[in-house]
């Protein structure tokens, strides 16, 4: 996904720092919707960052307990 935005990242001279930690967690989701969500977040971060700025993002997963149910969740 960063490769798709590479031109804009270089044009604005942005530094990108990222950390991805999913620990092999399987997530039942619509792959295309998750990809679109991440793409939109990255696009907005690039668009609204100042020239020479730094983009930092982290993608991680965790279990959330709601009553008697455990749900897997992604955090951006």
N, C-alpha and C positions, 0 to 999 in steps of 0.2 A: 504494500500500500504506500510505503514511503517512496518507492520508485516512481509511482504515478505522479507524485507531488514534487519530485526532485527539481524540476525546472523552477518552480516558484520558491522552493526552499533556497536554492542557489541564488536566484534573482534578489531575494530579500536578505541574503547573507545570514541566514538563520542557523543556529546550532541546534541539533536535535538530540536530546537525551531521553532514552526510554528504558523501561524495565518491564519485562513480561514474566509473570510467574503464575502459571496455571497448574503446575504440579500434576500434569497428565490428567487433569480433571475433565470428564466428559460432560458436556452440556447439551441438553435437549433444547434446540432452538432452530429458528429459521436462519440458516447460514447467510443467505443473501441480505437479510435484514440486519444482522449483526455486522456484516462487512460494510453495509451502507451507513450504519450508525458510526462506526469507527472512521470511515472515510469523511463523513460530514464533520465530526469533531476535529479531525486533523485539518480539513480544509478551512474551517472557521478559525482554528488556532493560527494557521498561516496567514489568513486574511487580516486578522486583527492584531498580529504581532508587529512591533516596530522593526524597522530596518536594523539588522545586526542583533536581533533579540535571540532569546533561548526558548525553545519549546521543550518542555518536560512532560512526559506522561508515563503512567503506569497502568498496566492491565493485569489484574489479579482476580482470582476466584476464591470463593469461600462458601461455606454452608451457613444458611440463616435459619434459625428455628422460629417457627410461628406456631405456637400452641404445641400440638403433638406432631407437626410435620416439619421435616427438614427440607429446605429448598436450596439448590445450588444457585449462586448469583455471580455475575461479573461486575467488577468495579473498574471504572475508567477514571 
